[in-house]
Amino acid sequence: EVQLVESGGGLVQPGRSLRLSCAASGFTFQDYGMNWVRQTPGKGLEWVALITWTTNRTAYADSVKGRFTISRDNAKNILYLQMTALRAEDTALYYCARGRVAGRQVYDFAYWGQGALVTVSS
Amino acid sequence: EVVLTQSPGTLSLSPGERATLSCRASQNVGTFLAWYQQKPGQAPRLLIYDAFNRATGVPDRFSGSGSGTDFTLTISSLEPDDFAVYFCQQRITWPPITFGQGTRLEIK
């Protein structure tokens, strides 16, 4: 069974940093592109970042570029999101989501974690 | 950036009725469009990928159609469990991958 379990969320002051983790199991992690998607309370979905399954190519939403870094540890089956210079508008539930197809850059998402809540407030 | 506009914002229907949800793209996305269902407190669930393919385990009352810039999600006969928020998402052009703003399907 595919499982994605996020951790690392919490309350953080503006300007500070936080790192989210997503522990993956039930599939061959290194074969899939991985993504972070966030959702503000009562609002819609915003794609944040992706990392490919090979070459570790990354891409970011303009709203987080230069502040957030996505990375992965294929030996530990963990996806990360390092968030720096956090702003109030980064407050959201952060989901990790798996690309649908192994070995291809097919980024719709059949599997999601339960989300990690990040609240940026003084 | 591909902007996805969903309509209506809210759709009020009764169980047993047919639901038709629309997603319009600001540029041609071919058939690289997906639909998701989200219930309160849950992560989104993939329903349809590549415009018309049902994801694993999705009942056949859900169907997707369209290509280019205009897409439709149809629920042929609403079940009580279908009342939720629905999002579309494109993957032809990234970054960024983009989502529509959602359609809330509520019980009339």
Interface residues (C-beta under 8 A of the other chain):
Chain A: N35 G44 L45 E46 W47 L50 A59 Y60 A61 D62 Y95 R100 V106 Y107 D108 F109 A110 W112 G113 Q114 G115
Chain B: A34 Y36 A43 P44 L46 Y49 D50 A55 T56 F87 Q89 R91 W94 P95 P96 I97 T98 F99 G100 Q101 G102
